[in-house]
Amino acid sequence: MTEQNGLHSKSNGDHKDEYLFNKNQLQSVFKEYSLKDPKLVDNIYDKKYLLRPLALSDFHHGFVDLLRQLTECGTITYNDYLKRFQQMKQCPNTYYVLVVEDVNSDQQIVGTATLVCEKKFIRQLGVRGRVEDVVVHDRCRGQQLGKLMVDLLTQFARDVCDCYKISLECKDHLVTFYQQFGYDHEDKQNFLCQRFKTLSTNQREAIE
């Protein structure tokens, strides 16, 4: 096993450490961000947390359990996770799942946020970004990890993915939090939602 920029990579054909997207895409954003926050050195934050793309092995390091602190996930096996991971990876330049690994706690995933890039015909074949599924483990909150992930993904969407617009959805009490990154209500714009499927009683009991 070799180590590159704090990331472990295996050369024996084992794909457990396969990443959802190329980790090198993050380097320019890390470098620029470190100029305003010296706690970020390369891809290590505050000497405690490694920032990187989602990996296959993260299933075994609490990624899905972390998402359960945000919303319902149901029962997900490793094969389920593997299938969805590969489906997302087969859509290049679309899904960017950023994770925060606690380097002092057996590689536990303690933070994650997702940028989804939607390819359009409008705006001269433009790309529209959405930030979704932002969550920090309850034991690690208050350390600016949520701010870090949103800030990095916002900059990544603008500078690397060349998005003409980026948006997110949040609850009322989080509006102020996201406004500090330049997100705000747009005039004459409304977010409407229609849900088609909810978890069954058995599924709810399984995760409760």
KEKE-3310 file (N, C-alpha, C; in steps of 0.2 Angstrom, whole numbers, plus 5000, padded with zeros to 4 digits):
npx = (5004:5003:5005:4998:4997:4991:4981:4977:4982:4979:4989:4987:4976:4965:4950:4944:4947:4944:4940:4926:4927:4940:4953:4963:4957:4952:4963:4968:4958:4959:4971:4969:4959:4966:4973:4965:4961:4972:4971:4969:4979:4987:4977:4972:4964:4966:4975:4968:4958:4955:4951:4942:4937:4922:4925:4924:4927:4922:4910:4912:4916:4907:4900:4886:4879:4882:4875:4862:4861:4856:4845:4832:4838:4835:4837:4853:4864:4881:4882:4872:4876:4888:4883:4876:4886:4894:4885:4884:4897:4898:4893:4901:4909:4898:4893:4899:4904:4910:4920:4924:4936:4940:4956:4961:4953:4951:4948:4935:4921:4916:4910:4901:4896:4888:4890:4880:4881:4872:4869:4865:4855:4851:4858:4870:4874:4875:4881:4873:4874:4870:4870:4870:4864:4872:4880:4887:4895:4888:4896:4907:4903:4903:4916:4918:4917:4906:4904:4917:4916:4905:4909:4921:4915:4907:4916:4922:4912:4911:4924:4930:4920:4914:4901:4886:4877:4873:4864:4854:4844:4837:4832:4822:4829:4842:4845:4852:4865:4869:4868:4880:4889:4886:4874:4856:4839:4831:4823:4806:4806:4802:4803:4796:4789:4785:4781:4784:4786:4786:4794:4790:4781:4788:4800:4803:4803:4814:4825:4824)
npy = (4994:5011:5029:5044:5061:5060:5050:5033:5021:5007:4994:4982:4977:4977:4985:4992:5005:5013:5028:5040:5051:5059:5063:5072:5083:5091:5098:5111:5119:5116:5122:5136:5139:5137:5148:5157:5151:5145:5133:5122:5112:5106:5092:5091:5095:5105:5097:5085:5080:5072:5077:5072:5063:5052:5035:5018:5010:5017:5013:5004:5012:5020:5029:5028:5027:5039:5047:5044:5052:5063:5060:5048:5032:5019:5001:4997:4987:4981:4977:4984:4997:4997:4995:5007:5016:5013:5016:5030:5034:5031:5041:5053:5068:5073:5068:5073:5068:5073:5069:5069:5063:5056:5056:5051:5042:5028:5030:5034:5041:5057:5068:5074:5080:5084:5088:5090:5090:5097:5094:5105:5111:5124:5141:5141:5127:5125:5122:5117:5118:5109:5109:5096:5085:5088:5085:5084:5073:5071:5071:5079:5092:5110:5113:5119:5111:5109:5121:5122:5111:5116:5128:5124:5115:5124:5133:5124:5121:5132:5135:5124:5115:5124:5130:5139:5142:5139:5130:5127:5117:5121:5120:5132:5137:5136:5145:5157:5152:5147:5158:5165:5160:5166:5161:5164:5170:5170:5183:5181:5167:5151:5136:5121:5105:5088:5073:5056:5044:5036:5029:5013:5007:4996:4998:5010:5006:4998:5007:5014)
npz = (5000:4996:5000:4995:4996:5008:5006:5005:4993:4984:4976:4972:4965:4972:4974:4984:4989:4979:4972:4970:4962:4953:4964:4962:4956:4966:4971:4967:4972:4986:4988:4985:4995:5006:5008:5014:5025:5036:5043:5034:5027:5012:5010:5023:5037:5051:5056:5059:5051:5036:5020:5006:4991:4991:4995:4990:5001:5012:5015:5026:5035:5042:5033:5028:5040:5045:5036:5041:5052:5046:5038:5033:5029:5026:5024:5019:5011:5008:4995:4989:4991:4983:4971:4969:4970:4959:4949:4950:4947:4934:4928:4923:4929:4936:4949:4964:4978:4993:5007:5025:5034:5049:5055:5066:5071:5067:5053:5052:5045:5046:5041:5027:5011:4996:4979:4965:4948:4935:4918:4905:4891:4890:4892:4884:4883:4897:4914:4929:4946:4962:4979:4991:5004:5016:5030:5047:5059:5075:5085:5081:5078:5078:5074:5062:5051:5043:5037:5030:5021:5013:5008:5001:4991:4984:4979:4971:4962:4955:4950:4945:4940:4932:4934:4930:4939:4956:4968:4983:4995:5010:5028:5037:5048:5045:5035:5037:5040:5027:5019:5022:5013:5001:4996:4993:4993:4978:4968:4964:4963:4967:4978:4975:4980:4977:4984:4980:4985:5001:5016:5021:5035:5041:5036:5042:5055:5055:5054:5065)
capx = (5000:5006:5001:4999:4993:4987:4976:4979:4980:4982:4991:4986:4970:4959:4947:4940:4949:4942:4936:4920:4930:4948:4955:4967:4952:4951:4969:4968:4953:4962:4977:4966:4956:4971:4976:4961:4960:4978:4970:4969:4986:4985:4970:4971:4961:4967:4979:4964:4953:4957:4946:4944:4931:4920:4928:4921:4928:4919:4904:4914:4919:4902:4897:4879:4877:4882:4869:4856:4860:4853:4838:4831:4841:4833:4842:4858:4869:4887:4881:4868:4881:4893:4879:4874:4893:4896:4880:4886:4904:4897:4890:4907:4908:4891:4892:4905:4903:4915:4919:4929:4939:4944:4962:4963:4948:4950:4946:4928:4918:4912:4907:4900:4892:4887:4888:4877:4881:4867:4871:4859:4855:4851:4864:4875:4876:4878:4880:4870:4876:4866:4873:4865:4866:4877:4880:4893:4894:4886:4902:4912:4900:4906:4923:4918:4918:4901:4906:4922:4913:4900:4913:4925:4911:4904:4921:4924:4907:4912:4931:4932:4915:4911:4893:4883:4873:4873:4858:4853:4838:4838:4826:4822:4834:4849:4846:4857:4871:4871:4869:4887:4893:4883:4867:4851:4833:4830:4816:4801:4808:4799:4804:4790:4790:4780:4784:4780:4787:4789:4796:4785:4781:4793:4807:4804:4805:4821:4830:4823)
capy = (5000:5017:5034:5050:5066:5058:5045:5027:5018:5000:4993:4974:4975:4978:4991:4995:5012:5017:5035:5042:5055:5060:5067:5078:5088:5095:5101:5118:5122:5116:5127:5142:5139:5137:5155:5161:5147:5141:5126:5117:5111:5101:5090:5089:5101:5106:5091:5080:5078:5072:5079:5068:5060:5046:5029:5011:5007:5021:5009:5001:5017:5024:5034:5027:5028:5047:5050:5043:5058:5068:5058:5041:5029:5012:4996:4997:4982:4983:4977:4990:5003:4996:4996:5014:5020:5012:5020:5037:5034:5030:5048:5057:5075:5074:5067:5074:5067:5075:5066:5071:5057:5057:5052:5048:5037:5022:5032:5035:5047:5061:5073:5073:5085:5082:5093:5087:5095:5095:5097:5109:5114:5131:5144:5139:5121:5127:5117:5120:5114:5109:5106:5092:5080:5091:5083:5082:5069:5075:5072:5084:5098:5116:5113:5122:5106:5110:5127:5120:5107:5120:5133:5120:5113:5130:5136:5119:5121:5138:5136:5117:5113:5130:5130:5146:5144:5134:5131:5122:5118:5120:5122:5139:5139:5136:5150:5162:5149:5147:5165:5167:5158:5169:5159:5169:5169:5174:5186:5178:5160:5147:5129:5117:5098:5083:5067:5051:5038:5037:5023:5009:5006:4991:5002:5015:5003:4995:5012:5017)
capz = (5000:4996:5002:4991:4999:5014:5004:5004:4987:4984:4969:4971:4962:4977:4973:4990:4990:4973:4973:4966:4957:4954:4970:4960:4955:4972:4974:4966:4977:4992:4988:4986:5001:5012:5009:5019:5031:5037:5046:5029:5024:5007:5011:5030:5041:5058:5058:5062:5046:5029:5015:5000:4988:4994:4992:4991:5008:5017:5018:5032:5040:5044:5029:5028:5047:5046:5033:5045:5056:5042:5036:5033:5023:5025:5025:5014:5011:5004:4988:4987:4991:4978:4964:4968:4969:4952:4944:4950:4944:4927:4925:4924:4930:4938:4956:4968:4986:4997:5014:5030:5037:5056:5054:5073:5074:5063:5047:5052:5041:5051:5037:5020:5007:4989:4973:4959:4942:4930:4911:4902:4884:4890:4894:4880:4886:4904:4920:4935:4952:4968:4985:4994:5009:5020:5037:5051:5064:5080:5090:5078:5076:5081:5072:5056:5046:5038:5033:5026:5015:5008:5005:4996:4985:4981:4975:4966:4957:4951:4947:4942:4936:4928:4934:4929:4945:4961:4973:4988:4999:5018:5033:5039:5053:5042:5029:5039:5039:5020:5016:5023:5007:4995:4994:4995:4990:4972:4967:4960:4963:4973:4978:4976:4980:4977:4986:4977:4989:5008:5018:5024:5042:5042:5034:5047:5062:5054:5055:5072)
cpx = (5004:5002:5003:4994:4989:4982:4980:4977:4983:4984:4991:4980:4964:4956:4943:4942:4948:4938:4931:4922:4937:4949:4959:4963:4951:4958:4970:4963:4956:4967:4974:4963:4961:4974:4971:4960:4967:4977:4970:4976:4986:4978:4968:4969:4962:4971:4975:4959:4955:4950:4947:4937:4929:4923:4923:4921:4925:4912:4906:4917:4913:4898:4889:4876:4877:4876:4862:4855:4857:4846:4838:4835:4839:4838:4847:4863:4875:4886:4876:4872:4885:4889:4878:4881:4895:4891:4882:4892:4903:4894:4896:4905:4901:4890:4899:4903:4909:4914:4925:4930:4942:4950:4964:4958:4946:4947:4938:4926:4914:4909:4906:4895:4893:4886:4886:4878:4877:4868:4865:4860:4855:4858:4871:4878:4879:4877:4878:4871:4871:4870:4868:4868:4872:4876:4886:4891:4892:4892:4907:4909:4903:4913:4923:4918:4912:4902:4912:4920:4909:4905:4918:4921:4908:4910:4923:4919:4909:4919:4933:4927:4912:4904:4891:4879:4873:4867:4858:4847:4840:4832:4827:4828:4841:4850:4851:4864:4873:4871:4876:4891:4890:4876:4862:4845:4833:4823:4812:4802:4805:4801:4798:4792:4784:4783:4780:4781:4789:4791:4790:4786:4787:4800:4808:4807:4812:4826:4829:4825)
cpy = (5006:5023:5040:5055:5064:5052:5039:5024:5012:4998:4985:4972:4976:4985:4994:5002:5016:5023:5036:5046:5056:5065:5073:5084:5093:5099:5108:5122:5122:5121:5134:5144:5140:5144:5159:5157:5142:5134:5121:5117:5105:5099:5088:5096:5100:5100:5085:5077:5078:5073:5075:5065:5054:5040:5023:5009:5011:5018:5006:5006:5022:5029:5033:5029:5036:5050:5049:5049:5064:5067:5051:5038:5022:5007:4996:4992:4985:4983:4982:4996:5003:4998:5004:5018:5019:5016:5027:5038:5034:5036:5053:5065:5077:5074:5068:5074:5068:5072:5069:5065:5059:5053:5049:5043:5032:5024:5033:5042:5051:5067:5072:5079:5083:5088:5089:5092:5092:5098:5099:5110:5121:5134:5142:5132:5121:5121:5120:5115:5114:5106:5102:5088:5082:5088:5082:5078:5073:5076:5077:5090:5104:5117:5116:5118:5107:5116:5126:5116:5112:5125:5130:5118:5119:5133:5131:5119:5127:5138:5129:5115:5118:5130:5138:5148:5138:5135:5126:5122:5117:5122:5129:5141:5139:5141:5155:5159:5149:5153:5168:5165:5161:5166:5163:5167:5173:5177:5182:5170:5156:5139:5125:5110:5094:5076:5061:5044:5039:5030:5020:5009:5001:4994:5007:5012:5000:5000:5015:5012)
cpz = (5000:4998:4998:4994:5004:5012:5002:4997:4986:4976:4968:4968:4966:4976:4978:4991:4983:4975:4968:4960:4958:4959:4968:4958:4960:4974:4973:4971:4984:4993:4989:4992:5007:5013:5013:5025:5032:5040:5041:5026:5019:5008:5018:5033:5048:5061:5061:5056:5039:5025:5008:4997:4991:4991:4994:4998:5013:5019:5025:5037:5042:5040:5029:5035:5048:5042:5037:5050:5053:5040:5036:5027:5022:5027:5019:5015:5007:4997:4985:4986:4985:4971:4963:4967:4962:4947:4944:4947:4937:4924:4927:4924:4932:4946:4960:4976:4989:5004:5018:5034:5044:5056:5061:5076:5069:5056:5047:5048:5045:5048:5030:5017:5000:4984:4967:4953:4936:4923:4908:4894:4884:4892:4890:4882:4893:4908:4926:4941:4958:4973:4989:5000:5013:5027:5040:5057:5071:5085:5087:5076:5080:5079:5065:5050:5041:5034:5028:5020:5010:5005:4999:4990:4981:4976:4969:4960:4952:4947:4943:4937:4931:4928:4933:4935:4949:4966:4978:4992:5006:5022:5035:5043:5051:5036:5031:5038:5032:5017:5017:5017:5001:4993:4997:4991:4983:4971:4962:4958:4969:4972:4980:4976:4980:4978:4983:4981:4996:5010:5021:5031:5044:5041:5040:5054:5061:5056:5062:5077)
residu = (MET:THR:GLU:GLN:ASN:GLY:LEU:HIS:SER:LYS:SER:ASN:GLY:ASP:HIS:LYS:ASP:GLU:TYR:LEU:PHE:ASN:LYS:ASN:GLN:LEU:GLN:SER:VAL:PHE:LYS:GLU:TYR:SER:LEU:LYS:ASP:PRO:LYS:LEU:VAL:ASP:ASN:ILE:TYR:ASP:LYS:LYS:TYR:LEU:LEU:ARG:PRO:LEU:ALA:LEU:SER:ASP:PHE:HIS:HIS:GLY:PHE:VAL:ASP:LEU:LEU:ARG:GLN:LEU:THR:GLU:CYS:GLY:THR:ILE:THR:TYR:ASN:ASP:TYR:LEU:LYS:ARG:PHE:GLN:GLN:MET:LYS:GLN:CYS:PRO:ASN:THR:TYR:TYR:VAL:LEU:VAL:VAL:GLU:ASP:VAL:ASN:SER:ASP:GLN:GLN:ILE:VAL:GLY:THR:ALA:THR:LEU:VAL:CYS:GLU:LYS:LYS:PHE:ILE:ARG:GLN:LEU:GLY:VAL:ARG:GLY:ARG:VAL:GLU:ASP:VAL:VAL:VAL:HIS:ASP:ARG:CYS:ARG:GLY:GLN:GLN:LEU:GLY:LYS:LEU:MET:VAL:ASP:LEU:LEU:THR:GLN:PHE:ALA:ARG:ASP:VAL:CYS:ASP:CYS:TYR:LYS:ILE:SER:LEU:GLU:CYS:LYS:ASP:HIS:LEU:VAL:THR:PHE:TYR:GLN:GLN:PHE:GLY:TYR:ASP:HIS:GLU:ASP:LYS:GLN:ASN:PHE:LEU:CYS:GLN:ARG:PHE:LYS:THR:LEU:SER:THR:ASN:GLN:ARG:GLU:ALA:ILE:GLU)
# end
